[in-house]
Amino acid sequence: FAFSCSPRHEVACPNCPTFPLLLLVFLTGSDRIPIYGMSSLRIVIQSTASGEQYLPVAHTCYNLLDLPKYSSKEILSARLVQAIDHYEGFSLA
């Protein structure tokens, strides 16, 4: 699985088979594939001016990812994994 946001950055997680599902939940708030398939899912990745110390932010209602401009693939990968690890999701309890 590879997550590409630009020709310059590519994040791959070959050792984590659940990474695609975790990314889907982080970006959409749901662990379900859309009824019309993944090709019907439109995710917008928008660059932000915040610094490298900031994590990516997902706006699940709009399938929008605010992604700071990181200087390397390693920093992008680390920040994205950190954001996904700390995602709490929605709770109705």
N, CA, C and O of each residue as an XYZ file, in Angstrom:
372
protein
N       0.843     -1.186      0.000
C       0.000      0.000      0.000
C       0.876      1.233      0.000
O       1.841      1.310      0.761
N       0.567      2.156     -0.809
C       1.319      3.413     -0.859
C       0.335      4.574     -0.820
O      -0.706      4.541     -1.477
N       0.668      5.579     -0.061
C      -0.129      6.792      0.038
C       0.683      7.875     -0.628
O       1.751      8.235     -0.134
N       0.209      8.398     -1.726
C       0.959      9.413     -2.456
C       0.235     10.736     -2.384
O      -0.960     10.816     -2.667
N       0.947     11.763     -2.009
C       0.333     13.089     -1.970
C       0.990     14.030     -2.963
O       0.429     15.079     -3.279
N       2.138     13.685     -3.449
C       2.818     14.466     -4.474
C       3.950     13.608     -5.021
O       4.312     12.602     -4.413
N       4.508     13.991     -6.155
C       5.633     13.198     -6.659
C       6.809     13.186     -5.696
O       7.649     12.288     -5.753
N       6.875     14.167     -4.821
C       8.002     14.294     -3.907
C       7.875     13.409     -2.672
O       8.882     12.953     -2.131
N       6.644     13.164     -2.222
C       6.425     12.395     -0.992
C       5.627     11.129     -1.271
O       4.625     11.165     -1.984
N       6.059     10.045     -0.726
C       5.311      8.791     -0.802
C       5.502      8.068      0.517
O       6.629      7.895      0.982
N       4.410      7.649      1.114
C       4.468      6.939      2.390
C       4.018      5.515      2.141
O       2.932      5.287      1.609
N       4.832      4.571      2.517
C       4.472      3.169      2.366
C       4.619      2.482      3.716
O       5.519      2.798      4.493
N       3.741      1.556      3.976
C       3.782      0.829      5.245
C       3.673     -0.662      4.963
O       2.645     -1.274      5.254
N       4.730     -1.256      4.395
C       4.640     -2.670      4.022
C       4.553     -3.619      5.208
O       4.070     -4.741      5.059
N       5.006     -3.197      6.377
C       4.999     -4.075      7.554
C       3.709     -3.988      8.349
O       3.561     -4.681      9.356
N       2.781     -3.159      7.922
C       1.550     -2.946      8.671
C       0.352     -3.237      7.768
O      -0.090     -2.348      7.041
N      -0.178     -4.448      7.794
C      -1.290     -4.782      6.902
C      -2.579     -4.020      7.205
O      -3.464     -3.953      6.352
N      -2.698     -3.452      8.388
C      -3.916     -2.714      8.726
C      -3.808     -1.223      8.401
O      -4.771     -0.484      8.604
N      -2.661     -0.769      7.904
C      -2.477      0.659      7.633
C      -3.524      1.232      6.677
O      -4.039      2.317      6.947
N      -3.868      0.558      5.569
C      -4.903      1.123      4.688
C      -6.238      1.337      5.393
O      -6.902      2.348      5.164
N      -6.635      0.402      6.243
C      -7.887      0.549      6.987
C      -7.791      1.697      7.982
O      -8.724      2.491      8.104
N      -6.677      1.793      8.690
C      -6.486      2.877      9.651
C      -6.499      4.230      8.952
O      -7.058      5.195      9.474
N      -5.890      4.307      7.782
C      -5.888      5.554      7.018
C      -7.299      5.901      6.559
O      -7.699      7.065      6.610
N      -8.058      4.901      6.112
C      -9.436      5.128      5.697
C     -10.270      5.674      6.856
O     -11.029      6.626      6.676
N     -10.136      5.083      8.038
C     -10.870      5.547      9.214
C     -10.443      6.967      9.582
O     -11.286      7.801      9.913
N      -9.153      7.243      9.528
C      -8.645      8.579      9.860
C      -9.198      9.631      8.902
O      -9.571     10.723      9.332
N      -9.253      9.316      7.615
C      -9.679     10.296      6.615
C     -11.190     10.457      6.506
O     -11.681     11.545      6.204
N     -11.935      9.367      6.754
C     -13.379      9.422      6.511
C     -14.234      9.275      7.762
O     -15.415      9.621      7.749
N     -13.645      8.764      8.849
C     -14.416      8.522     10.057
C     -15.162      7.205     10.012
O     -15.926      6.901     10.928
N     -14.961      6.413      8.968
C     -15.666      5.143      8.812
C     -14.688      4.047      8.398
O     -13.732      4.295      7.662
N     -14.941      2.840      8.879
C     -14.097      1.717      8.482
C     -14.722      0.927      7.337
O     -14.273     -0.175      7.022
N     -15.739      1.479      6.725
C     -16.448      0.809      5.628
C     -16.059      1.431      4.290
O     -15.905      2.647      4.172
N     -15.906      0.576      3.295
C     -15.681      1.036      1.932
C     -17.001      1.587      1.412
O     -18.050      0.995      1.670
N     -16.980      2.706      0.687
C     -18.237      3.260      0.157
C     -18.982      2.238     -0.696
O     -18.368      1.359     -1.302
N     -20.302      2.359     -0.739
C     -21.146      1.394     -1.438
C     -20.778      1.273     -2.920
O     -20.927      0.201     -3.506
N     -20.303      2.351     -3.524
C     -19.910      2.322     -4.937
C     -18.428      2.041     -5.121
O     -17.898      2.199     -6.221
N     -17.756      1.627     -4.055
C     -16.345      1.258     -4.142
C     -15.403      2.413     -3.854
O     -15.818      3.566     -3.742
N     -14.131      2.077     -3.737
C     -13.118      3.081     -3.406
C     -12.971      4.136     -4.496
O     -12.568      5.265     -4.216
N     -13.296      3.776     -5.744
C     -13.174      4.751     -6.829
C     -14.168      5.904     -6.675
O     -13.973      6.967     -7.265
N     -15.222      5.707     -5.897
C     -16.199      6.770     -5.676
C     -15.790      7.714     -4.539
O     -16.399      8.766     -4.346
N     -14.762      7.329     -3.796
C     -14.312      8.137     -2.663
C     -13.371      9.233     -3.157
O     -12.343      8.940     -3.767
N     -13.713     10.469     -2.901
C     -12.884     11.608     -3.300
C     -12.256     12.219     -2.063
O     -12.943     12.809     -1.230
N     -10.957     12.074     -1.953
C     -10.228     12.633     -0.817
C      -9.412     13.808     -1.320
O      -8.685     13.690     -2.307
N      -9.530     14.938     -0.645
C      -8.801     16.146     -1.018
C      -7.653     16.326     -0.036
O      -7.848     16.324      1.180
N      -6.465     16.480     -0.579
C      -5.281     16.744      0.250
C      -4.870     18.178     -0.008
O      -4.580     18.573     -1.137
N      -4.854     18.955      1.080
C      -4.535     20.363      0.941
C      -3.312     20.693      1.774
O      -3.216     20.319      2.943
N      -2.395     21.388      1.161
C      -1.161     21.780      1.830
C      -1.441     22.925      2.796
O      -2.222     23.828      2.494
N      -0.801     22.880      3.952
C      -0.936     23.967      4.919
C       0.429     24.587      5.185
O       1.464     23.966      4.944
N       0.416     25.791      5.672
C       1.660     26.513      5.909
C       2.260     26.226      7.279
O       3.307     26.774      7.622
N       1.614     25.379      8.060
C       2.135     25.085      9.399
C       3.465     24.341      9.306
O       3.784     23.746      8.277
N       4.224     24.383     10.378
C       5.559     23.806     10.394
C       5.595     22.301     10.514
O       4.565     21.645     10.665
N       6.802     21.764     10.446
C       7.008     20.317     10.482
C       6.628     19.683     11.811
O       6.437     18.469     11.876
N       6.514     20.473     12.866
C       6.164     19.915     14.169
C       4.673     19.601     14.272
O       4.247     18.941     15.219
N       3.879     20.066     13.311
C       2.435     19.849     13.345
C       2.059     18.542     12.646
O       2.726     18.099     11.712
N       0.974     17.944     13.126
C       0.469     16.702     12.554
C      -0.546     16.994     11.450
O      -1.146     18.069     11.425
N      -0.737     16.049     10.547
C      -1.820     16.188      9.570
C      -3.167     16.207     10.296
O      -3.320     15.590     11.350
N      -4.134     16.914      9.726
C      -5.468     17.009     10.313
C      -6.479     16.536      9.277
O      -6.467     16.992      8.134
N      -7.355     15.619      9.681
C      -8.404     15.117      8.791
C      -9.734     15.758      9.158
O     -10.114     15.807     10.328
N     -10.428     16.245      8.152
C     -11.783     16.771      8.306
C     -12.698     15.719      7.696
O     -12.953     15.735      6.492
N     -13.194     14.799      8.533
C     -13.880     13.604      8.048
C     -15.186     13.900      7.316
O     -15.564     13.144      6.421
N     -15.875     14.964      7.664
C     -17.147     15.268      6.992
C     -16.930     15.640      5.530
O     -17.824     15.476      4.700
N     -15.738     16.142      5.221
C     -15.444     16.599      3.865
C     -14.399     15.738      3.160
O     -14.024     16.030      2.025
N     -13.922     14.674      3.822
C     -12.847     13.844      3.279
C     -11.662     14.714      2.861
O     -11.109     14.566      1.771
N     -11.293     15.619      3.756
C     -10.245     16.600      3.507
C      -9.096     16.361      4.467
O      -9.311     16.188      5.667
N      -7.877     16.351      3.947
C      -6.682     16.177      4.764
C      -5.828     17.423      4.656
O      -5.361     17.771      3.572
N      -5.621     18.102      5.789
C      -4.686     19.227      5.847
C      -3.313     18.651      6.129
O      -3.091     18.049      7.180
N      -2.395     18.831      5.200
C      -1.083     18.219      5.289
C      -0.007     19.296      5.257
O       0.180     19.953      4.233
N       0.712     19.487      6.384
C       1.813     20.461      6.385
C       2.885     20.064      5.375
O       2.992     18.897      4.998
N       3.667     21.030      4.947
C       4.761     20.757      4.011
C       5.952     20.225      4.798
O       6.640     20.973      5.493
N       6.180     18.937      4.680
C       7.304     18.304      5.366
C       8.501     18.250      4.428
O       8.347     18.176      3.209
N       9.694     18.289      5.009
C      10.910     18.343      4.199
C      11.372     16.979      3.711
O      12.217     16.897      2.820
N      10.834     15.911      4.278
C      11.283     14.583      3.850
C      10.156     13.563      3.956
O       9.164     13.776      4.654
N      10.331     12.469      3.259
C       9.386     11.362      3.284
C       9.324     10.744      4.682
O       8.261     10.314      5.130
N      10.463     10.704      5.362
C      10.520     10.112      6.701
C       9.698     10.920      7.702
O       8.985     10.349      8.528
N       9.798     12.247      7.629
C       9.025     13.108      8.540
C       7.540     12.987      8.218
O       6.718     12.896      9.130
N       7.186     12.984      6.941
C       5.785     12.807      6.542
C       5.237     11.497      7.081
O       4.145     11.463      7.649
N       5.983     10.431      6.907
C       5.552      9.118      7.381
C       5.368      9.106      8.886
O       4.357      8.614      9.386
N       6.343      9.646      9.615
C       6.281      9.657     11.077
C       5.086     10.472     11.580
O       4.380     10.036     12.490
N       4.855     11.645     10.998
C       3.745     12.500     11.437
C       2.384     11.888     11.080
O       1.437     11.976     11.861
N       2.295     11.277      9.913
C       1.036     10.651      9.524
C       0.712      9.466     10.423
O      -0.428      9.313     10.861
N       1.692      8.638     10.698
C       1.486      7.493     11.589
C       1.131      7.979     12.989
O       0.263      7.399     13.641
N       1.793      9.038     13.458
C       1.497      9.593     14.781
C       0.061     10.120     14.832
O      -0.647      9.892     15.813
N      -0.368     10.817     13.792
C      -1.744     11.337     13.757
C      -2.761     10.198     13.760
O      -3.774     10.270     14.455
N      -2.495      9.157     12.990
C      -3.403      8.010     12.941
C      -3.430      7.284     14.282
O      -4.492      6.865     14.741
N      -2.268      7.135     14.911
C      -2.186      6.463     16.214
C      -2.981      7.201     17.292
O      -3.510      6.574     18.209
N      -3.066      8.525     17.186
C      -3.740      9.318     18.214
C      -5.180      9.665     17.840
O      -5.846     10.415     18.554
N      -5.650      9.129     16.741
C      -7.023      9.387     16.303
C      -7.993      8.707     17.260
O      -7.834      7.524     17.561
N      -8.988      9.433     17.739
C      -9.943      8.871     18.692
C     -11.293      8.573     18.061
O     -12.076      7.815     18.633
N     -11.585      9.135     16.917
C     -12.832      8.846     16.238
C     -14.026      9.482     16.927
O     -13.885     10.386     17.752
N     -15.189      8.995     16.575
C     -16.434      9.499     17.139
C     -16.923      8.553     18.206
O     -16.833      7.334     18.063
N     -17.435      9.110     19.260
C     -17.979      8.271     20.324
C     -19.338      8.808     20.719
O     -19.489      9.993     21.016
N     -20.316      7.936     20.720
C     -21.662      8.316     21.112
C     -21.990      7.874     22.532
O     -23.091      8.106     23.031
N     -21.020      7.235     23.171
C     -21.246      6.738     24.534
C     -21.027      7.824     25.567
O     -21.176      7.577     26.764
